[in-house]
Amino acid sequence: MGASSNNADEPITDINLTPLVDVSLVLVIIFMAVAPFALQAGIKVLQSKASAQVGKVSLSESVQVRLSKAGKLTLNGAEISRENYTAEVAKALLKSADKFVIVKADTDNRVGQVVGLLDEAKQAGALKMALMKN
């Protein structure tokens, strides 16, 4: 029934590969399941404080979008509607040298609203974006 060896004191020299193959297959399945989540695309945003806006791009050259608590949008100080946001940002980006959009939002704004503004600014042609809180 067992291994037929004449000597009971003889060490077992056969390597059992079954556990090694089992562990390897489980790891391959785990990597296959996790890999799609590791490659999700996102929006790259520079996060800074209002006082840190010093450097190559000045405030006058950038496109400034402000979202108030009430949901009102202003673009470079002028109030705009949400429906015309993408077109207005595209017009403002044509005048901007660095295609830099700064989104200022109150701390009470929802993340979805702010991300939506950033996404539409990217679609309108923004190359760089920053997020500032008021």
N, C-alpha and C positions, 0 to 999 in steps of 0.2 A: 504494500500500500504506500508506504513512504519511499523516500529515496533509498535506493539499494546501495548501501556502502558497506563494505566489509569492516571498516574500522569506525567505531562510535566516537573515538576521540579526534577524528579528522575534522578540521574546521570547514565551514561552508564557504566555498569560494565563488559560487554563482551570485551574480548581482541581479536583484529583482528590479526590473525596469518598469513594472506596472505603476507603482506610486509616482515615479518620476514623470511618466507620460500623463498620468491623471492630473497632477499639479500643473504641468505645462499646458494642457488643454484648458483647464479652468482659468489660468492666467490669460490665455489667448482670448477666451470668451469675455472676460472682464474688460480687457483692452478694446475689444470690438464694441462693447456696449458703451464704454466711456468716451471713445474717440470722437464721436459726433458732437458731444457737448464741449469739448476742448477747442473746437474750431469755430465757435460762434463769432460772428462779426459784430462789432459794436461801433460806437462813435467815440473817437478820441477827443477829449476835451481838456483844455488847460484850466485847472481850478486855481483861482487865486483870490486874494482879498482885494478890496477896492483900493487900498493904499499901495498895493504891489503893482499897479498898472504903470510901470515906468520901463522904458526900454526903446527898442527899435521902432515899434509901432505906437504912434501917439493916439490919443483918444479922438482927435479930429479926423484922422485918416481911417479909423475903423467905423464899422456899422454898429450902432448901439441899439439894442432891442430891450425894452423894459416891459415886464409883465407884472401888473399890480395884483393886489389881493383880490380885487373885484373882477379880474380877468381882462382889464383894459390893456391894450397893446400900444406902445409908442415906439416909433422908429426915428432915431436921431431927434427926439423931442416932439415930433408930430404924431398925433394920435391916428392910428390906422385901424381898419376892421380886420377881423381874423380871416375873412374870405380873401382879402387882397394882400395878405401877408407875404406869400411867396413872390408875387409879382413886384411888390414894393422892395423887398429885400434884393431881388435880382437887379432892379434899377439902382439901388444904393451901392451894390457891389460893383457895378460898372464904373462908378466914380472912385471906388476905393483902390488904392495901389496894391495892398497886400491881401485883399479879399479876406479881411479879418472881421469876424462877427463876435460881439460881446453881448451875451444875454444876461440881463440883470433881473433877478426874481426875488420876491419877498420870501421869507422863510416859511410862510404859511401856504405857498403854492404847492400844487401837487406835482410830483415828479413826472407824471405822464404829460402834463402840459408843457413843462420845460423841455423834455426830451423831444416832444413833437415840434417845438420851435427850432431846436437844434437840427433835427432831421430835415425840416423844410429849408432851413438856411443852407445846409449842405447840398440839397438838391438844387437850390437856386444858384450855386456856384461858389460857396464859401470854401476857402482852402484851410483857414485856421479858425478855431472857435475857442471862446473862453466863457466861463460861467462865473458870475459874481453875485453875491447876495447883498441886499440892501439892509 
